[in-house]
Structures are given as structure tokens and as C-alpha cells.
Amino acid sequence: MPPGEPLALVGPTASGKTEAGITLAHRFGAEICSVDSMVVYRGMDVGTAKPTAAQRVDVPHHLIDVADPAERFTVSVFQSLARAAVDGIRERGRVPLLVGGSGLYFRAIVDDLSFPAEDPAVRADLEREAVVAGVDRLYGRLQALDPAAAGKIEPTNTRRVVRALEVPAVTGTAFSGFAGAWERFDARRVRVAGVAIPTDVLGRRIEDRVSTMFASGWIEEVRGLLELGLGGWLTSTQAIGYAELARHLGGRLSLDEAWVVTVRRTRNLARRQAAWFRRDPRVRWFGAGAGGAIDVIDEVGDYLEGA
């Protein structure tokens, strides 16, 4: 990726990036590449706060609706699609503008990160072992095999422990051996603005957004996905809100309980997203209030423009 490109607007969920991104796209003659791990899935519109059809006509958006919900969509696949999209935007003489809250997907585009190969059979064997023998046993093996990786992984995080053992089994290289690039942040690769909102204010924005989603057809959207046989996928830990509403429709949660858990999980996600971007020294932060990113749109635009 040539240095100095693209531009980016990042920050936690519910900080108003979608609307601000469209305003910036008009200012810069940009097309938007979504940097979000959930809007890639077709049929998941309401609960992912996906840009509306009208917004996507107004400004071209990329990396939206590129996978089926039950499809195993990896960051490596995203990286390939996103870089092709950025190249296409440049070829059309437009400005690539990255907008979103996934730090991993953001870095997959702008930095030279490589993602180790996967092997579903190896992973399945390790997952079965975790169930039968316990994740503690796998974590002990990881400590002996790759103490550097073990030191950065919670012993109870089965998914990450399994992945850290899968990688050396498939590649012959320790999981920690792929970590070097993560410590390098090349400021020439991107000019990025971050939206920072006080925790209590962002919490209220999250509550309001979840309430609006509940009233705007999210339950019906989840019901339709369940009818397609996606119940198992929806109840996975990544599908915030979808999992809770699936349990509600199955009679295992009241609607009020589903709302409470969705809000709590979304707040936790927002904290993790903000913490991820705080580690990136390239991000210039702009403090916003109850109105979200649009409150600081002029300052953000001036910064991205280099003014």
C-alpha cells in the first residue's frame, strides 16, 4: 500500500462515525471502506447499524454484505478484499476513507500484517480436547511450547488458546513468532482521526441506539435469520444482540433482559475498541459530546485534510 494513504475515522461503537464519515466523504471526494467485523454479513442490517440503502447510494461503501452469516469469514479474507477495494478507489481517482471500530480490521488494511494459516481439522481436534480434558491442560501445553504467547492470553480463553496451539501445528512457527509486525506503526501509511466520547455519555448513546434498534425491526430480523437455520451461529459470542434476541425468541430471555444484556455487552465492546485504538500512536483524538462525531466534524476534517 503506497504511503500516506488512506484517510481514516475510527472510534468505539455508537460514537456517530457512520454519519460523520458520509460528511467527510463529500468533503474529500471519498469512497468509504467499512472497518467493521459485523457489517460484512448479509441479512444483518438493523443490529449492526449498517449504513442505510440511501446512505450507500449517496456515498459508495465497500466491505458491506460480502459474506453469508454462517460463512467462516476471517480477517485474512477481509484484508484481501479491503486492499483490493482501496486500490479500486484510487484507480477511480477517489480518496479511500476507512470508517469503523474494529482495530484488527483497520490494521489489517494499513499495516503489513500476516495472518497464519488455518486448519479446520487441527482446530477441531484441539477444541474437542478442550472440552474433554479442559482448557487448563491446553494452556499448560502452550506455556511449555510458547511462553511468550501464553503470557498474553487469558488461561480461560479457549478460543485464543486453541488458536495459539493450532498455528505451530500448521505452520511450524510459534504463535508469538508472528507478533513482531504488531509492534510497528508506520505513520506514513494512514492519517487517522479518532472519536473520543466520555464513558457516561457514550453509555447513554448506546442505550438509545439499542432501544431504537429494538423498535426498528431487529426482532423480526433475528426471527428471519433463525428461520434460515442460523440459530447456532447467532448464539455465538460475537453476535451481540443477535444472540440475546435469539434466546428471547426461544423463550429463554425476556425482552427486557435481552435489552439489558445487549447494552452491557455493547458497552464492553466499546471499551475494548477504544483501548485497542489508544495503543495506536497514529490516532489523533477529538473529544465529542452527546452529539457524537458530527460535533467535531470540522476539526476532524481539517486534520485529515492536513490543515
Rosetta blueprint (number, residue, H / E / L):
1 M L
2 P L
3 P L
4 G L
5 E L
6 P L
7 L E
8 A E
9 L E
10 V E
11 G L
12 P L
13 T L
14 A L
15 S L
16 G L
17 K H
18 T H
19 E H
20 A H
21 G H
22 I H
23 T H
24 L H
25 A H
26 H H
27 R H
28 F H
29 G L
30 A E
31 E E
32 I E
33 C E
34 S E
35 V E
36 D L
37 S L
38 M L
39 V L
40 V L
41 Y E
42 R L
43 G L
44 M L
45 D L
46 V L
47 G L
48 T L
49 A L
50 K L
51 P L
52 T L
53 A H
54 A H
55 Q H
56 R H
57 V H
58 D H
59 V L
60 P L
61 H E
62 H E
63 L L
64 I L
65 D L
66 V L
67 A E
68 D L
69 P L
70 A L
71 E L
72 R L
73 F L
74 T L
75 V H
76 S H
77 V H
78 F H
79 Q H
80 S H
81 L H
82 A H
83 R H
84 A H
85 A H
86 V H
87 D H
88 G H
89 I H
90 R H
91 E H
92 R L
93 G L
94 R L
95 V E
96 P E
97 L E
98 L E
99 V E
100 G E
101 G L
102 S L
103 G H
104 L H
105 Y H
106 F H
107 R H
108 A H
109 I H
110 V H
111 D L
112 D L
113 L L
114 S L
115 F L
116 P L
117 A L
118 E L
119 D L
120 P H
121 A H
122 V H
123 R H
124 A H
125 D H
126 L H
127 E H
128 R H
129 E H
130 A H
131 V H
132 V H
133 A H
134 G L
135 V H
136 D H
137 R H
138 L H
139 Y H
140 G H
141 R H
142 L H
143 Q H
144 A H
145 L H
146 D L
147 P H
148 A H
149 A H
150 A H
151 G L
152 K L
153 I L
154 E L
155 P L
156 T L
157 N L
158 T H
159 R H
160 R H
161 V H
162 V H
163 R H
164 A H
165 L H
166 E H
167 V H
168 P H
169 A H
170 V H
171 T H
172 G L
173 T L
174 A L
175 F H
176 S H
177 G H
178 F H
179 A L
180 G H
181 A H
182 W H
183 E H
184 R L
185 F L
186 D L
187 A H
188 R H
189 R H
190 V L
191 R E
192 V E
193 A E
194 G E
195 V E
196 A E
197 I L
198 P L
199 T H
200 D H
201 V H
202 L H
203 G H
204 R H
205 R H
206 I H
207 E H
208 D H
209 R H
210 V H
211 S H
212 T H
213 M H
214 F H
215 A H
216 S L
217 G L
218 W H
219 I H
220 E H
221 E H
222 V H
223 R H
224 G H
225 L H
226 L H
227 E H
228 L L
229 G L
230 L L
231 G H
232 G H
233 W H
234 L H
235 T L
236 S L
237 T L
238 Q L
239 A L
240 I L
241 G L
242 Y H
243 A H
244 E H
245 L H
246 A H
247 R H
248 H H
249 L H
250 G L
251 G L
252 R L
253 L L
254 S L
255 L H
256 D H
257 E H
258 A H
259 W H
260 V H
261 V H
262 T H
263 V H
264 R H
265 R H
266 T H
267 R H
268 N H
269 L H
270 A H
271 R H
272 R H
273 Q H
274 A H
275 A H
276 W H
277 F H
278 R H
279 R L
280 D L
281 P L
282 R L
283 V E
284 R E
285 W E
286 F E
287 G E
288 A L
289 G L
290 A L
291 G L
292 G H
293 A H
294 I H
295 D H
296 V H
297 I H
298 D H
299 E H
300 V H
301 G H
302 D H
303 Y H
304 L H
305 E H
306 G L
307 A L
